[in-house]
Amino acid sequence: MKKTHLCILLFVLLLNMFNAQTTAFFSEKTKQPLPKVSVFGKDGSIIAYSDIDGKIERKLLSPSQEKFQLVYDNVLLGTFSYAELDKEAVQLNDRIKNIEPVIIKNNKPAKYALIKGNFNVYVTLNNNLNCYVDGIVTYIFDNKTKKVKSTNIEQYRVFRLENASNERKETASWDYNSFLDLPDLKNAGNIEEFKNKKATIKELKGNKKDEIEISGNALQGKELALFGYRLYDIKTIINHSYDKGSDKTLRDFLESNETVFIKLKHKTEPDYNQVIIYKNFFPTELDFSDDDKVAGEVKFNRNISQYKTGYWQDASFPNMQAVFSSFFRDRLKEQQNKK
């Protein structure tokens, strides 16, 4: 009996130790967890990104960094010391913005649902920014199956860092702009589809919206060898947001965030490189139509920018480029605009 009690005590102690290894971010106003908080180091590296419970692993915070900058909802919240973040719970002034209503242009039954909105996508290599794109895009859904039929980009701009190379055996110095894929809204209109797959699902009911986190992984126990390269520890986390208490349909859709983690190296390299892809989409308009054509569509080319207006200057646009440029300044180069 004593042995059983001792085992239980040890288990509880270990559990408490494990729980103490995370820092959870909460809203100062609502006291709700804050998912998707980016923790930037002083060199511009993204050190951590909070999960649906608002948590990050505390071991990712090094005292040598001294100062950290936190970004939430594409807005810089401020600068924090190591001591301020080295806690189990941290309350943040998240400067809650009103959720912009998605404009419904036509409410009649139709063959297609067209969701237009703003997006940004960026890739980090070993936590440092590698490339970035943002713009305006329209997704066309089959209104019956709720699946994406096509993705139609209208305007965009691409930024890449100088000094990247593509030496075949040096993945640590590659330009990863080929990973700048547009956000994938698969099953955003039918969240039940995820429950039929091998995925972990969590839900956070907030004061203004409900959030669903879907996560999955691959190659956890063994690397994949392919043409001299090694892939390992692939993880995907998708977060879809909907109107509070809604049926979570396309009419209720508010936001999509996807994060993909990949460890990659050439067989001659000693260590894996951590590649992380962040994809974010924010709907602005919902239309129903029997026509699946989008006016002003352009072909997405990762080597150029294509825009006719300064769309990023709108106060509601998720302009992460402004955050990144504060760290990288002239090294973050916009690719030439092809009007």
N, C-alpha and C positions, 0 to 999 in steps of 0.2 A: 504493500500500500504506500509506504514511504517513497519507494522508488517511483511509483506512478505519480505521486504528488510532485516529486522533484522534476520529473520529465515535463509535467504541465507547467511548472514554474519556469523552467528553462525555455520552453516554447514561448511563453508570454513575454519573457525578457527579450528573446530574439525578435519577436514580432514588434515589440516596442522599439527596439534598435533599428529595425528595418524601416518602420514608419517615420522614425526621426531623421531618416536620410533624405527626406523630400522637403521642399519648400512649396507651400500652396499659396497662390495669389487669389485674393478676394477683392471684390468691389467695396470701396469705402462707403458707397451710398446704399447699395442693395444687399451687401453681405453675401452675394452669390459668388461661386467660383468663377475665375476668369480664364477660360481656355484661350489658346492661341496668343499668348503673350510671348513676344520675342525678347530674349536677353542678349544684348550686344556687348561685346568686350570693347576695350578702349581702342583696339585696332580695327574695329568694324566687323569682327567675326561674330557670327550668330552662335552663341554658346549653348543656348537652350531654348525650348519652345514648349509652353505648357500644354498639358493634355486636357481632356474634357472636365477633369476634376480640378483644373487650375494648377496642377503639380508639375514641378521639374525635379530632376535628381540633383541633390545639393552637391554631390561630388563634382559636378560640372563647373561649379563656382570656385575659382582659384583665388586665394588671398592676394596673390601676386598681381592680379588684375586691378585691384584697389577700387576702381570705379566701373560701374556698369550702366548702360542705358537701356531702358525698357520701352518697347513699342507695342501698343495695343490698338487694334482697329485702324492700322496704318498711321497712327499718330504717336509721336514721341511723348511719353509720360514724364520723363525726367531722368536725372542721373542719381544713382544709388550707390552707396558704399558696400563693401563686402559685409560689414557688420549688420547693415540694414536688411540684407537678404539672407544672412546665415541664421534663419529662424524657421520654425515649422509653419508659420502663417504670416503673410505680409499683406496688409491692406493697401490698395492702390486707388488713387484718385483717377478713375478711368474716364472722367469727363464724358459721361454718357451722352451720346448723340441720339437724337430722335431717329427711329428707324424710318427711312424714307419709304413711303408707300409705293408699291409697284403699280404703275399706271396701266389699267386695263383698257385697251383701245377698242376692243370689240368683244362683246359677250355672247355672240350667237354661236350655236353649235357649228363646228367646221372640221375639216379633215386634219388640219395641222394647228399646233400651238407654237407660236413664235415668241421666244423669250430673248429680249435684247438687254444687254447690260455691259458693265465695265469689268475688266479683268487685269490682273498682273500675274506674272510667272517669273520666278528667279531660281537660279541654281547656285548652290554653294559647294565649294571643294575644300574639304578639311576645315569647314566652318566659315571660310572666307568667300565673299561674293565672287562668282565667276562670270555670270551674264544675267541679263534682265530684259523683259519685254512687258509692255502694257498696252491697252487699247480698248476698243469697242467691238463687241461681237454679238451675233444673233444665232441662237440655237433653234433649229426647227425640230419639233417633236411630232411623231405620229400621235394624234390625239386619241387613238384607240388603244395602242399598245403602250403609250407613254415612253417610248424609246426614242433616242436621238436619231433623226434621219440625216441631218447635215449640220455642219458648223460653218458659219459665214462671217469672216472677219471684215470689218469696214474701215477701220483706221488702227494704226499701231506704230509704236516706235521701239527700236531695239538698242540696247546698250551692252557694250562688251568692255572688259578690262584689257588694257595694254599688256604686252609682254607674255601673253599666253602662247603656247606652241602646240604642235601636234606631232611631236616626235613619237614614233610608234611604240617605243618601249618606255616612255616616260609619262605615264598616265597622271602623275602628280603635277604636270605642267600643261595639261590639255586645256583647250577651249571647249567647253561642254555645251555650246549653243545648240547642238543637235537635240538636246534634252528640253529645249524651250517649246514644248508642246502645249497647245491650248488646253484649258481645263476640260476634263472629261466629266460630263454630267450624267453618266450612265446610271440609270435607276433613280435619278433625282425625283422623277415623277411617280415612282412606285417603290417606296422604301421597303415594302414587304419582300421584294425580290432578294434583298440581302439576307433575309432570314432563312432562305433556302440554300445558302452557300456556307462554306466553312469560314466564318468570320466572327469576330467578337464585336458585340454591339452594346453600346452604352447610351443612355439618354439623360440629358440635363434639362429640366424644366425651369426656365428662367422667368423673370418678371414680365418680359416683353416678347420672348421667343422661346421655342423649344429647339434643342440641338440634339442631333443624332450622330454619334461617332461610330464608324465602322472600321475595324482594323484587321489586318491579316499579314502573314509573313510566309517566306519561302527561303530555302537554302540556309536553314538555321544550324543544321548539324554537319553539313558537308558542302564544300565549295564546288562550283561548276567551272570546269576547265573548257575553254573555247578559243581556238586559234591563238593559243599562247597567253590568253588572258584568264584571270581568275575572278569569279563573281561570288559574293558571299553575303549572308545576312541581309536579305531584301525584306523591307517592311513597307506597308502602305497604311496610312491613316486618312480616312475621309470623314469630313464633318459637314453635314447639311443642316441648315437652319430653316425653320418654318414658323408661321404665325403661332402664337401661344394657344394651346388647346385645340389646334386645327386637325384636319384629317391628313395633313402632310401630303397634299397633292401639288401639282404644278401651280395651282392658283394660290397656294399658301407659301410657296418657295421664296426664301429671303436671301440665302447666301450659300456658297459652297467653298470649302477649303480642303485641299488635298496635299498631303506631304508624303513623299516617296524617299526611302532611305536605301542606298545601294553602296556596298563596299566593293571596291574594284582595284585591281593592280595587274601589271604585266608579271609574268612568272619570274622575271629577272629582278623585280623590285622586292625589297625586303618586307615592306609593310603595305597593308591595305590603305587605300584612300577612301574617305567618307564623302560620298556625293549625296546631297539632299536637294530634292526638287520641291519647290513650294508653288502651288497653283491655287489662285483665288478668283472667284467670280461673284459679282454683285448685280442681281437683276434690277432693271429700271422700268422695263415695259413688258406687258404681256398682251399678245394679239392672237386672235383666232382667225384662220383664213383657209380657203381651199387652194390658195396659191402658195407654192413653196419657194418662190423667188424673193431674193432680198436685194433691194436697190443699193448701188454703191459698193458691192462686194469686191474685194481685191484678193489676189493670191498671196498667201503668207510666205514670205521669203525672209529667213532668219539673218540674212546678210545686209538688209536694208530696212529703213523705216518708210512707212507710207501713211501720210496723214495730210489733211487739208485744213484742219482747225486745231487750235490749242486746247483740245479736249481735257487734258490733264490739269488745266488751270481752274476747272470747276471745283468748288469747295467740297463737293460730295465725291469726287473721284479718288480712288485708293492709290494715291501717288507715292509708292514706296521709293521711287527714284530719288525723291527729295531727301529721304532718310539716308539712303546709301551715298548720295553725293556729299553729304556732310562729313563722311569718313574718307571717301576716295577722291573727291574733287575732280581734278583734271584727268585722273587715270581712268575714270568711267566715261568711255567715249560713246556718244550716240552715233549709230550708223547713218550714213547719208540718206536724207529723206527723198524718196521718189514720189513726187506729187502726181 
